Amino acid sequence: MTKADTTVELDDFDRKILAILRKDGRITFTDLAQQVGLSKTPCQQRVRRLVEQGVISGFAAIVDPAKVGLDHVAFAEVRLSDTREAALREFNAAVRRIPEIEECHMIASSFDYLLKVRTSDMRRYRTVLGEKISSLPHVANTSTFVVMETVREAAR
């Protein structure tokens, strides 16, 4: 599948709708329509189409990690011992089962993956690293970077 197969044509109204919903996913259709410059029904139809096309993949509450005791963030570089396709699939599937791993990115670098791991504190991170991440299929070694301060973070 090429990028052209997955790209969805968006007009200015669609782009405005997406920008507003990214800031406030709970906005009413009446308010959204007013801000976009459409009537309510066409606005609802556009949002429904964006959902059906997969442009909007869902709506979720954005939780403040500190308020729920998960304000310790570390990034772990992971180097695999085997990077053949089957090993990558096995690693990817196993990563998805670890709730503390908030993000996982395959990287073109001297290591293979970069994991964003969110825990309650350093002690819990050490446990997650030692018992979960290091036990993932084909992990050869890891290196950790602890976040001291988050300056900007994308809303999930």
ZALOVO-235508 format. One line per 10 residues: for each residue x, y, z of N, C-alpha, C. Coordinates in steps of 0.1 Angstrom, whole numbers, plus 5000, padded with zeros to 4 digits. Atoms other than C-alpha are relative to their C-alpha. Layout:
BEGIN
X/Y/Z/X/Y/Z/X/Y/Z; ...
This chain:
BEGIN
5008/4988/5000/5000/5000/5000/5009/5012/5000; 4992/4988/5001/5014/5034/4990/4994/5011/5008; 5005/4989/4993/5010/5067/5007/4987/5005/4993; 5011/4995/5007/4986/5077/4980/4987/4992/5003; 5012/5008/4997/4963/5048/4989/4994/5003/5013; 5005/4997/4986/4960/5060/5025/4997/5014/5003; 5002/4986/4998/4959/5097/5021/4985/5004/4996; 5014/4996/5002/4924/5113/5024/5000/5015/4996; 5001/4986/5005/4915/5145/5005/4993/5008/5011; 5006/4991/4990/4907/5173/5030/4999/5014/4994
5002/4986/5004/4893/5207/5022/5002/5009/5012; 4998/4991/4989/4895/5238/5043/4991/4998/5012; 5009/5002/4989/4864/5230/5063/5004/4988/5008; 4995/5012/4993/4878/5195/5071/5011/5004/5009; 4988/4996/4992/4911/5210/5083/4996/5009/5012; 5005/4992/4988/4892/5236/5105/4994/4991/5010; 5006/5009/4991/4871/5208/5120/5010/4992/5008; 4989/5008/4993/4902/5187/5128/5007/5009/5010; 4993/4991/4991/4920/5217/5143/4992/5002/5013; 5008/4997/4988/4891/5225/5166/4998/4988/5009
5002/5012/4992/4884/5189/5176/5013/4996/5007; 4987/5003/4993/4921/5184/5185/5001/5008/5013; 4999/4992/4988/4918/5212/5210/4989/4997/5009; 5012/5002/4991/4883/5204/5223/4992/4989/4993; 5007/5011/5005/4870/5169/5215/4985/4999/5005; 5013/5000/4994/4839/5176/5236/4991/5012/4995; 5008/4988/5005/4827/5207/5217/4987/4995/4994; 5013/5004/5005/4790/5205/5207/5001/5002/4985; 5000/4998/5014/4782/5202/5170/4995/5014/4996; 5004/4987/5003/4764/5235/5172/5011/5010/5001
4988/4991/4998/4795/5253/5185/5011/4997/4989; 4991/5004/5010/4817/5234/5161/4996/5006/4986; 5006/4995/5013/4795/5243/5131/5002/5015/4999; 4999/4986/5000/4795/5279/5141/5014/5005/4998; 4986/4996/5002/4833/5281/5144/5005/4997/4987; 4995/5004/5013/4838/5264/5111/4993/5008/4989; 5007/4992/5010/4812/5284/5093/4991/4991/4991; 5010/5009/5006/4788/5256/5084/4987/4999/5008; 5012/5003/4992/4753/5247/5095/5003/4986/5007; 4998/5011/4991/4750/5219/5121/5000/4986/4992
5001/5013/5006/4739/5190/5098/5012/4997/4991; 4988/5002/5008/4767/5194/5072/5013/4998/5008; 4989/5002/4991/4792/5197/5100/5000/4986/5006; 5001/5013/4995/4780/5165/5116/5003/4989/4989; 4997/5009/5011/4782/5147/5082/5015/5000/4997; 4985/5000/5002/4818/5158/5078/5007/4993/5011; 4993/5007/4989/4828/5146/5112/4998/4985/4998; 5003/5014/5002/4810/5113/5105/5009/4994/4989; 4991/5004/5011/4829/5110/5072/5014/4999/5004; 4986/5000/4996/4862/5118/5088/5003/4988/5010
4999/5012/4992/4856/5090/5114/5000/4988/4991; 5001/5012/5009/4845/5065/5087/5013/4998/4992; 4988/5001/5009/4876/5073/5066/5013/4997/5009; 4989/5003/4991/4898/5068/5097/5009/5012/5002; 4992/4988/4998/4911/5104/5097/4999/5003/5015; 5002/4999/4986/4896/5107/5132/4999/4985/5005; 4999/5014/4995/4905/5074/5150/4993/4998/5013; 5007/5001/4988/4886/5081/5182/5000/5013/5008; 5000/4989/4991/4879/5104/5210/5003/4995/5014; 4996/5006/4987/4894/5101/5245/5002/5012/5010
4997/4991/4989/4899/5119/5278/5015/5002/5001; 4986/4998/4998/4933/5135/5282/5002/5001/5015; 4998/5001/4986/4945/5125/5317/5013/5007/5004; 4987/4994/4995/4971/5145/5336/5007/4989/5008; 4993/5012/4994/4997/5118/5345/5004/5003/5014; 4996/4997/4986/5008/5136/5376/4989/4998/5010; 5012/5001/4992/4973/5136/5390/4997/4986/5004; 5002/5014/4997/4972/5098/5388/5013/4993/5004; 4988/5006/4994/5007/5092/5401/5009/4994/4989; 4991/5006/5011/5024/5085/5367/5008/5011/4993
4992/4989/5005/5047/5115/5363/5015/4997/4998; 4986/5003/5003/5080/5096/5359/5000/4995/4986; 4998/5003/5014/5090/5094/5323/5014/4996/4997; 4986/5003/5005/5120/5076/5308/4998/4995/4986; 4999/5005/5014/5130/5068/5273/5011/4989/5000; 4991/5011/5000/5146/5035/5267/5004/4997/4985; 4995/5005/5013/5168/5027/5236/5001/4985/5002; 4999/5014/5000/5165/4991/5227/5007/4995/4988; 4993/5006/5012/5189/4972/5205/4996/4985/5000; 5004/5014/5002/5177/4938/5192/5011/4991/4996
4990/5010/5004/5198/4907/5187/4996/4995/4986; 5005/5005/5013/5177/4898/5156/4990/5010/4994; 5009/4990/5006/5161/4923/5132/4993/4995/4987; 5008/5005/5011/5146/4900/5107/4985/5002/5002; 5014/4996/4999/5109/4906/5100/4992/4992/5010; 5007/5008/4991/5096/4877/5121/5004/5005/5015; 4995/4995/4987/5117/4890/5151/4994/5013/5003; 5006/4987/4997/5104/4925/5147/4985/4999/5003; 5014/5002/4997/5068/4913/5146/4998/4995/5014; 5001/5006/4987/5073/4893/5177/5003/5010/5011
4997/4989/4991/5089/4922/5195/4989/5010/5001; 5011/4991/5000/5062/4946/5184/4987/4995/5007; 5012/5006/4993/5034/4923/5196/5002/5000/5015; 4997/5000/4985/5051/4919/5230/4999/5014/5006; 5000/4987/4995/5056/4956/5234/4985/5005/5003; 5014/4996/4999/5018/4962/5229/4994/4995/5013; 5006/5006/4988/5011/4941/5260/5006/5006/5013; 4995/4993/4988/5031/4963/5284/4994/5013/5002; 5007/4987/4999/5009/4991/5297/5009/5012/5003; 4991/4989/4996/5038/5012/5310/5007/5006/4988
4994/4994/5013/5051/5016/5274/4989/5008/4993; 5009/4991/5006/5033/5046/5262/5002/5002/4985; 4997/4999/5014/5050/5049/5229/5012/4990/4996; 4989/5009/5005/5072/5026/5208/5003/5004/4985; 4996/4996/5013/5091/5038/5177/5012/4992/4995; 4989/5007/5007/5113/5018/5153/5009/5012/4995; 4991/4989/5003/5144/5040/5148/5011/4996/4990; 4989/5002/5009/5169/5043/5120/5013/5006/5007; 4989/4995/4992/5200/5046/5142/5009/4989/5004; 4991/5010/4994/5226/5027/5162/4992/4990/5009
5009/5008/4992/5197/5012/5182/4987/4998/4991; 5012/5004/5008/5164/4997/5169/4987/5006/5004; 5013/4995/4996/5136/5010/5190/5002/5011/5011; 5000/4990/4989/5129/5040/5213/4986/4999/5006; 5012/5002/4992/5103/5034/5240/4998/5012/5010; 5003/4990/4989/5086/5061/5261/4992/4992/5010; 5005/5008/4989/5079/5045/5295/4995/5009/5011; 5006/4992/4989/5056/5061/5321/4997/4992/5012; 5002/5007/4987/5057/5049/5357/4998/5010/5011; 5002/4992/4988/5051/5062/5392/5013/5006/5005
4987/4995/4995/5088/5065/5401/5011/4992/4995; 4988/5007/5005/5123/5053/5394/5000/4986/5005; 5000/5014/4996/5119/5022/5415/4991/4991/4991; 5009/5008/5009/5089/5011/5394/5005/4999/4986; 4994/5000/5013/5107/5020/5362/5011/4989/5000; 4990/5011/4999/5136/4997/5373/4994/4986/4999; 5007/5013/5001/5111/4969/5378/4995/4997/4986; 5005/5001/5014/5095/4975/5344/5011/4997/4991; 4988/5003/5009/5129/4976/5327/5005/4986/5002; 4994/5012/4997/5143/4946/5345/4991/4988/4997
5009/5012/5001/5112/4923/5344/4992/4999/4987; 5009/5000/5012/5093/4934/5313/5008/5003/4987; 4993/4995/5012/5114/4954/5288/5012/4991/4996; 4988/5009/5003/5146/4933/5291/4996/4986/4997; 5005/5014/5003/5125/4901/5288/4993/5000/4987; 5006/5000/5013/5110/4912/5255/5008/4992/4990; 4993/5009/5009/5118/4889/5226/5011/5008/4992; 4989/4995/5008/5152/4895/5210/5007/5012/5005; 4993/4989/4994/5164/4923/5233/5014/4997/5003; 4985/5002/4997/5202/4925/5233/5004/5009/5011
4996/4991/4990/5206/4956/5254/4991/5012/5000; 5008/4988/4999/5189/4988/5266/5009/5011/5005; 4994/4988/4994/5199/5023/5275/4989/5009/5004; 5011/4992/4995/5178/5046/5296/5003/5015/5001; 4999/4986/4999/5173/5084/5295/4988/5004/5009; 5011/4996/4991/5152/5098/5324/4997/5015/4998; 5005/4987/5002/5131/5129/5318/5001/5008/5013; 5000/4991/4989/5138/5158/5342/4989/5009/5000; 5011/4991/5001/5112/5181/5329/4994/4999/4986; 5007/5001/5013/5086/5179/5301/4996/5015/4997
5002/4986/5005/5086/5212/5282/4987/5001/4991; 5012/5001/5009/5060/5202/5256/4997/4986/4997; 5004/5014/5002/5041/5170/5251/4987/5001/4992; 5012/5001/5008/5015/5161/5225/4988/4995/5008; 5011/5006/4993/4980/5155/5238/4997/4987/4993; 5003/5013/5005/4971/5119/5234/4986/4999/4996
